[in-house]
Amino acid sequence: MSTLKLNLPTVLTLSRIVLIPVFVITVYHHPVFGAFVFSLASLTDFLDGYLARRSGEITKFGIILDPIADKFLVISALVVLVDMERLPAWIAIVIIVREFLVTGLRAVAFSKDIIIPAEMGGKIKTTAQFAAILCLILMESIFNIDLYDVGLVLIWIALVLSIISGIQYTVSFWRKI
């Protein structure tokens, strides 16, 4: 496993970070385009890991950068949704605190050459977050379909999964350390 190698999975991860300002700038005035940019960035999250595993191009840089890019994307979207008054601030704060906690635990473990891989609960949480964020961005932008209530239900599911998976990561961290 190499440390730094610019391969397709790494480029996809970096593109996710580059798309964040585009998303933030566009979503306020063009929610459909903002949702498209967010979807594209979210898609890179699913593709980069899959391609890295399939091609055997897993790098330490990718292992570190991928979850950070995910956190940047989700946190940016949550802050935007709070600013747009589509999401209660306390929900965003709980999810963001969990993200920092897990990222911190993973960084400490990585410094000791211990890798705490993403667990299924975390992956389901991320999917629920992405779906909730899209619904809350789009609200009534597509054929006047009200997606706000769906988005709220999904964000509550994501909140519960965030707490549960945060506890799982913490337990896993202490067992491996």
N, C-alpha and C positions, 0 to 999 in steps of 0.2 A: 504494500500500500504506500503510494508516494505521498509526499507532503503537499506539493503545489504543482498542479498540472492543469493547463487550460484545455479541458475537453468539453464535449457537448453538454454533459450534465452540469458542469461548473458554469458554462456560459448561460444555461437556462436559469440557474440560481442567481447569477449576477443580473440577468435581464429582469428578474422579479423585483430586485431592488431598484433598478432603473425605472421600472414602470410605476413605482409608488408615487413620485411627484406628478407624473402624468395623470394618474388616477385622482389625486387630491385636487389638482388644478381644474380638471374637467367635470368632476362629479357634481359640483354645486350648480352649474348652469346647464349641463347636459347629462342628466342622470343615466340615460340609456348608454351613452358613450362611456361614462365613468364605470358603469356596471360591466360593459364589454372589456374595458381595460383591466378591471379587477378580475374578471373571469379568466382573461388571458394570463394574468399573473398567477392566479390560482392553479391554472392548468400546468404551469411550469413546475409547481410544487409536486404535482403527481408524476410528471414526466421525468424530472431530474433524477429522483431516486430510483425509479424503475429502470431508466437507461443506464445509470451507473452500475446497478446490480447486474443487469443483463449483459453489459459489455465488459464487466470486470474492471471498471474504471473508478472504483471507490477511492477517494483520496481523503487524507486527514483534513485538508482545507475544506473539502465538500462536506465532511461530517460536521465541521464547526459552522460553516457558513449557511448551510441549508436551514437549520432551525432558526438561526438569527434572521434570515430573510423572511421566513414565515412569520416570525414575531413582528418584524417591521411592518409587513403588509397588514396583518390583523390589527395591530395597535393603531396604525394610521387610519384604517377603516372605522374602527370603534370611535376614535377621537372625532372623525368627520361626522359620524352618525350622532354623537352627542351634540356636536356643534349645530347640526341640522335639526336638533330636537326630535330625533326619531328613536333615540335610545336613552334610557335613564343613565345618568353618569355613574351611579353606584354599580350597575351591572358591568359597565366597561371597566371600572376600577378593579372589581373582583377578578375579572378575566385577565386584565393586564398584570395584576400582582401575581397571579398564578403563572403567567408566562415568564415573568422575571425570576420567580422562584425556581421553576424548572430549568430555565436557561442557566441560572447560577449553579444549581446542583450539577447539571451536566458539565459545566466548565470546570468545577472543582474535581469531578470524577475524571474528566479528560486529562487534567493536569497530573493525575496519578496513573495515567495510561489505562483508565477504566472507561469503557464506552457503555453508556446506558442507552440502548436502542429505543426507538419509538415503539410504544406498545399499541395494541389495537384500540384501547380506550382513547389514547391521544389522537389516533388517526380518525376515529369516528367523531371526536370532539372537533377536530379541524374541519371535517366535512360539514358538520352541523353549523359551525361558525361561518364558513364560506357561504352556505346556502342562506343562512339567516341574514348575513350582511347584504347579499344580493337582493333578497326580498325587501329589506328595509331601505335599500337605495332606490329600488324601482317603484315601490309602493303602488302607485296607480299609473305608472308610465307606459305600461303595455296593455293596449286595448281596454283601458279603464278597469282592469282587474285589480281588486284590492289585495295586495300582497302583504300589507302591513301586519295584519293579525297573524298570518302564517309566519312572517319574520319574527314576531314577538314569541310565538310558541317555539320556534327553532332556536332563538337566542336563549330562552329559558332552558331548553334541552342542552344547548352548548354550555351554559353556565353550570348546570349540574354535572355534566361530563367533565368540565374543566376542574371542578373541585375534586371529583372522584379520581381523575387521572393524575391530578397534582398530588394527591395522597399516595397513589400507586408509585409515582416517580420518587417521592420522598422515601417510601419504604424500600424501594429497589436501591436507591442511593445508599441508605444506611446498611443494607445487607451486603452490598458490594464493597463498601469502604471498610 
